[in-house]
Amino acid sequence: MQGVGGRVKGTNTIFFIQKDQVPIDKRKDVTYGSFGCELKPNKEEKHCTQLTAGGDRINYHEDVGAPTADITLVKILLNSIISTKDARCVTSDIKDFYLNTPMKRYKYMHLKLADIPEEIIEEYKLHEIVTDDSYVYCKIRKGMYGLPQAGLIAQELLEQRLSKVGYSQSKIIPGLWTHETRQTCFTLVVDNFAIKFTKMEDAQHLI
């Protein structure tokens, strides 16, 4: 959302709206939201609460498949690292790159008021827009968990940024990337990299 009381910064991924602000042609496609809680001891934020949009209710008429490295490609890359003199491997994960990616077409979701913390209800004056059946409606403007197109739009944005600095994906082997002049090559699955390099400066260039 747009943050909480100045102490939590917002991302503008979703906006609370009144039900009648949902376009007429989108009302039959309004999806639900669900919350999941996990304990992740290896993460900086160990207690994680995640809001997921119901992807099974989202109508997206274009192909949402994103090219990713398969297990055969990963095995070949690892063999190549082992058999190449002075080659090393580093893995990298772009934190939250899968989220907050701008979308061309907005989606809509409703949440049960009972599932929303009182602090959020007060901050956004949700009692003023809650429906008679106790739902609050949201406009989704950026990629979030559950959207079927989230992985694709994140991949497209990543491709744009990597291409500006000389990296491109193989037209023959999905998920295999190389640089136009450097010896770096890597596999990419969503926002996770396995990078082969022989010079540390090449790895740092990609990072």
N, C-alpha and C positions, 0 to 999 in steps of 0.2 A: 504494500500500500504506500502511503506517503509518510510513514514514520509514526512514532508515538511520543507526544509531548516534548519533542526536541531531544530526547535521550536515545531514541532509536531512529537511525536514518532510514528513510523509505527508498524503494526502488522503482516506484510507479509501474509495477507489473500489473496490478489490478486496481480498479477504482470502484468504490461503492456507488451504486446508482439506484434510482427508483425503478420499480418494475416496468412502468410505462415508458421508460427510456430505452428499453430493449427494442430494437427495430422489429416491426411486425413480421418480416420475412425470416427473422432469426429466433422467434419465440419458441418454435417447435424444436429447436436445436439447443435450447438452454441445458447445460449439463449440471451435474452436482459436484460438490467439493467434499473431500474427506480428509481427515487428519490422521497422521500416523506418528507414533513416538518411538524413538530408538535410542539406545545407549551405544555410543561409538567411542570406546576408550582410546583409540588411536588418533582421533581427530582433535583439533584445537577446541571445538565446541563439542563436549562429550555428550550433552543431553540435547538431542535433536528432535524438534517437532516439525513435521513436513506437511504442507498443504498440497494435495494432489487433485487435479481436475479429472473428472470422469471421462477418460478417453473414449470409452465405448459409446458415448453419446455425442461425440464430436463428428460432424460431417466435414471432411476435407477431401475434395474431389480430385486433387492432384496426387501424383506419386510422392510418398513421404519417405521412401527408402534413401538412405545415405550410404555411400560406398565406405566400407570398413575392411580392415585387414582380417582375413580368415586364419584359421589355425595353421594351414599349410604355409602361408606367407610368413607367419611369425616364426615357425620352425626353420624356414630357409634363412631368415634374417639372423637368427641365433647361430646357425651353422656358419654363416658368412662372417660373423663377428669372431667366432672361435678360430676360423681358418685364415683370417687376414692378419698379417703382421702388424703389431702395435694398435690393433683395433680395440675399442672399448665400447661399452653400452651404458647408457643412462636412461632412466625412465622419468617421465614428467607428466604431471596432471595439472591442467589449467583449472584452478579453483573456481567453481560456479560458472564456468563459461557456458554451460548448458542452459543456464537461466538468464532471464532478463534480455533475451535477444528480441529486437523490434520485429513486430509482425505487420504484414501489409493488411491483413483482414482480422479484425478483432473477433473474439469469441466471448460467450456469456455463460455465467455460472451462478447458481444460488447456494447459499449456505444457511444452515439452521441457526437461528439466533442463539439457541441454547448451546451451540458448539463454540461460540465466540466469547473470549474473555471479557469481563465487565469493563476493563480498562479500554479495550478497543471500542466497545459499544458506546462508552461515554465520549471518547475522543472523536468518533465519527458521527455521533448523534444518530445511531442506528435505530433507536426507538421511533424516530420521525419517518423512517422509510421502510420499516418492517411491514410485511404483508399480513393479511388476516390469518394466513396459515403459518405464520412465524418464520418466514424466510426473508433473507436479505440478498439482493441481487448485486452482481459484480460484472464489470467489463474487464476482460483480460486483454491487455495491450502488448504484453511481451511473453516470451517463452517461459513456461513453467512445467513442473512435473505433471505428467499425465497427458499433455497435448501430443497427439500423434506426429505433428509436424515439428516439434521442439528440436529433435535431433537433426533434422534436415536443415532448418534455418540456422542453427548453430554451426553446422558444418559449412554452409555457404558463406557465412560471415568469416569463419576461420580461413577458408580458401582465399577470400578477398584479401585478408590481412597478410597471409603468407606469400601470396603472389607478388605483393608490392616489394618484397625483399628477396625475390629470386627463387622461391620454392614452388614446386608444381607436383601434382599428382600424376602418376603414370596413366596414360590413356588405355593401357592394356591390362595392368594389374591394379585393381581397386585397393586403396589403402596403402600403397607404396609411394613414398614421396622422396624426391631428390632436390638438390640445389643446382642452379645453372652453372656455377663455377666451383663451389666447395665440394669436398668428398663426402659430406654428410648424407646419410639416407635414414629414413625412419618409417615406421608403420604408425598408423593413426586409427584409433577406435574411439569415436565421439570426440573426447578431449583428452585422451590418454596416449602418450607417445612412448615408443621404444626406439631410441636413437643410437645409430651406429656412427662412430667417429674415430678418427686417428689423431686429430689435433684438438686440444681442449678449446682453442679459440673458435673452432667451428661449432662445437656444442654450445658454447656461450653465445654465439651469434644467433642460433635458433632460440635459445632460452630467452 
